[in-house]
Amino acid sequence: MTTPPAAPRSIEGERFWRSLREVVGRAVVVDDLPLRLMTVALLADGHALVEDVPGVGKTLLTRAFSRALGLGFARVQGTPDLLPSDVLGASILEGGSFRFVPGPIFTNVLLVDEINRATPRTQSALLESMEERQVSLEGETRPLPLPFLVLATQNPVELEGTFALPEAQLDRFAVRIRLGYPSATDERRIAGRFRDSAQPLDAVEPITDAQRLLALRDVVRGITVSDEVEAYVVDLVRATRDRAELSLGASPRATVVLYRISQAWAHLAGRDFVLPDDVKAVAPHVLSHRVMLDVDRQLRGATTEAVVDELLARVAVPPAQERQPSDAGA
């Protein structure tokens, strides 16, 4: 397979990724994959669900991520008594008239910690903002700052006192991320960070700003996806609807998200075109939370991740085509 040379705008994406990884790494010890998935979710105008046990560094990672990108950051703790107004905001009576007080959602990066501990009413309050980047409240529609990214966490172990996210909510998350426990070497590095500094975040400096990120999004939207790769994306998603193990397959929204996330992944790799390998790399993180296992298979220990992996092994992969010189600067 012959790989064509990268165009300058894609080289910029690779440099951006290297800079982000280096700056975030000053405060957080984490594998490249979780940070890369957060980044592609942002560049693809999506959101990310971080599913892991407490104490693995989810909050520190998201704060370092937003600070490195020069973005506003806010955090909401999911609890059963959390109200929609606690997230969206509310009007208060002041001087004989009402004044709107924006909630924490009016930021660039919103961390919703333990989202599954919030009631369905509060969870649903996020749907409009995640899809349309706006909040409709008290008869008025208010736009959110751009870029806007929701990073929601949930603990997959503790189920008592939680409210499972409905399929419509899960479908709004572009990717699902799992951090996992660090290795022994990395855990010693984590301890060393807090020994050397009371606040590791102080070492994180912005490498960009909101306007440049919006410009990068436009570049990502223009990344070339060949007809063959586009067909491969569609075939993967449609294959989830024909599996006996799955009672619910991925929606057409999953096709759009897989397409966009693959473009962002290729951009960070220094290319201005998508390879089938890009699609394969991101598909498990895009599809596994969008499908539902049959109850019988679930009781037998099957997982959606295993089903998606099997689909990736079975669905025919198109050969990588060498692009013509006229396409090189597209």
N, C-alpha and C positions, 0 to 999 in steps of 0.2 A: 504494500500500500504506500503510495506516494503522498506525503503531506505537503500541501502548498504553503508558501511563506505567509506569515501573519501580516495583516495590514496594520498601519500605525495606530489606528484607533483601538485595535485589539491588544496591541502591545501596552497601550495605556491601561487597559483593564488588568493585565497581568501585573503591571507595576503597582497599580492601586491595591491589588490583593496582597502583594508582598509587603507593602507599607502598612496596611491594616493589620496583617498577621503579626508583624514585628512590634507595632505599638501596643496592640491588645496583649501580646505576650509579655509585656513588661509588668502587667498586673495579674494576669490569669495564666495558669498552667492548664492548657486544654489541648486536645487533639485538633488537627486542622479541620476535620470534617464538620463538627458542630458549628464552628465559626464560619466556615465556607457556606454551609446551608443557610445560616442567618443572613449572610451577605447576599446570596442569590435570591432569597425571599424578598429582601428589600429592593434589589435591582429589578425584580420581576413584578414589583408592586403587589406583593403578597404578604402573608402573615405566617408566623411559625408557632407550632405547639411543641413545647419542651416537656417531655415526659420522663421523669426520673425521680429517684428518692431524694429526700431533703439532705442538704449539706454537701452537695457535689459541686457547688459553685455557680448555680444558675443565675442568681441575682448579680453576683460580681461580674460574670461574663456579660450580661446584658447591659450593665452600667458602663463597663469598659468599652463595649461595642458602641454605645450611643455617644460616649465622650470622644472616642477616637474619630467619629464621623462628624463631630461638631453639632450634634442634634440635641434637642430638648428631651428630657427623660422624666417619666413619672411612674410611680408604683402603686398598685392597688392590691390589698390583701383580700383574697376571697374568703368570706365568712357567711354563715347562714343569715345574718342580720344585715348584710350589705344591701343597700337599696340602689335602684337605678340612678337616683339623684346623686348618690355618693360618687358615681362614676361620671355621669354626664354633666352634672351641675344643676342649679336651681335658681329661681328668682327670689330675692329677699326685699321686704318693704323697707325703704330707706328714704327719709325726707318726703313722705307722702306719695312716693312712686316706687315702682318695682325696678330693681336692678339685677341683671343676670350675673351670677357668679359662676364662671366656667369650672367644670369639674376637671379631674386629672386627665381625662381623655383628650383634652385640648393640648396635645404635645406631639412630638415626632415619634418617640418610642415609648409605648405604654406596656409596662410589665404587669400582667395580671397574675399574681402569684396564687397558686392553688385555685384555679378557676372553677374546678368541679366542686368546691365547697360553697360557692355562691349559688343562690336559688335560680331555677330556670328563668324567672322573671328578670333577674339581673343579667344572667347570661345572654338572654335575648336582646337586652338593651344594647349589646355590642354589635348585633348583626348589621344594622344599617351603617354604622360607622366603618365596619370592616369592609363592606361591599361598596359603599358609595362615598366614603371619606367625608361624611357629614353627619350632623346630629339634628333631628327634628324634635323640638321640644317646645311646649307651650305655644303651638301654632306658628313657630318660626323655625326655619332651616338655617343652621349655622355650619359653615365649612370648617373642616379641620386643617391644621397646618400640614403642609406637604414637605417632604415625604412623611407618610404615616404608617407605622408598623406596630402591630400587636404581637407581643411575645407572651404567650400564656403558658403557665406551667401547671402540671398536675402530677400527683403522686400515684403511680399505678398499683401500689401495694395496699395503702390504707383506703378502705371503701366505706367505713362507717362515717355517717354524717356528710356524705358526698352526694352530688346529683350528676349522674352521667351526662356528658355532653351529647345532645341530640345530633343525628346525622347531618341536619342542615347546618349546625354550628361547626362540626368537624370539617365539612366540605369547604368552609371559608378559610381554613388554614392551608396554605400552599404546601408546607412541608411539616413533617413530624421529626423531631430531633431527640436523640438520646445521648446523654453525656457519658454515662457509665462511671465506674470507679477508676481513679487514676492508678497507674502502676506505682510500685514502691519508690522508684526513682523520682517520679513526678510528685508523689506525696511529700517526699523530702524537700523538693523544690518549693512546694506550696508552703510548707512550714517555714522555709528560709525566707520567703517573701514577707511574711508577717513578722519575722524576727528582725529583718532589716528595715522595715517601715511599718508604722502603725496603720497606714492607709495606702495600700499598693496602688490605688487609683490615682494618687498624686503623680505617678510616673507617666500617666497616659495623657498625651497631647493630641489635639485635633489635627488630622491630616487632610481634611476637606471640609465642606460645608453643605448645607441643604441644596443650594442652587447647583453646585457641581454634581451632586447625586442625582438631581432631577435630569441634568444633561446626560449623565451616564445611563439613566433609564431609557432615554431616547435612543442612545447608541445601541443598547441591548435589544430594543424593539426592532432594530434594523438588522440584527444578525441573520445571516442567510440560513434558511432551512430548506433543503432540497425536497423535491416531490417524494423521493424515496424515503427520506427520514421522516417527513410529515406522515406518510402512509404508515410507517413503523410506529409512530406515536399513537395513531388512531387504532392500529391493530392491537397494541398492548392494552389500551383501555377497553376496547370492545371484548377482548378475551376474558376480562374479569366478569363479564355478564353471562358467560357460558360455562362457568365452573360449578360443578355439583357441590363443592365445599362451601360455596358462597351463596348466602341468601340475598345479598345485595351487592351488585357490581358498581363500578365507578361511574360517575355521572359525566355528561358532556363537559361540565366545568373542569373535571379532572383532565380532559384532553387539552383544554386551553392552558391550564396551569402547567402540565407536563411540558407543553410546547415552550412556554415562556421561561420556565425554570431551566430547561435545557439550553436555551439561548444565553441566559445569564451564566450558566456553568461554563459554556464555551468561551464567553467573553473573559472570564477570570483565568481561563487556561491560555489566553493569548491568541485566540482565533476569532475570525469574523464569520464563521460558519459552524454549523452543528454537525457533529459526527454521531453515528449510532451509539458509540461508547459513552457520549455525554448523556444520552437518553437512558441508557442502562445504569449509569452511575446514580442518577437522581430518581429513577422510577420507584425504588422501594420506599423512599422517603416521601414521595408524592402520593402513592397509591395505597399503601398498607393501612392508613387510617380512614380511607374512604370506602372500604369494602367491609362487609359484615359476614362473619362465619356462620354457617349452619350450626344450630344449637348442638346437634349430635356430634359434629366434628369438633366443636369447641370443647365439649366434655371429654373427648378423646385426646385432648392436648394439642390439637392443630393450632396454628397461628396464621394470621393474615400475612405476616412477613414470609413465612415458608411458601404460601400459595403464590405470592408475587414472585418470589425467587424461581419457582417452578415455571411460571409463565414466561419469565425472562429467558429461561433455558429452552422453552418450546417454541416461542414465537420467532419466526424467521427474521434474521437480521439482514438488512440490505447491505450490499458491499459498499465500502467507502469509495466514492468516485473522486478522481482527480479533477479539480475544477479548471476551467479554461482560463487562460491569461486575462480575458476580458472581464472575468468575475473577480479578479484579485483585489481590485480597489472598491468593490461594492460595499 
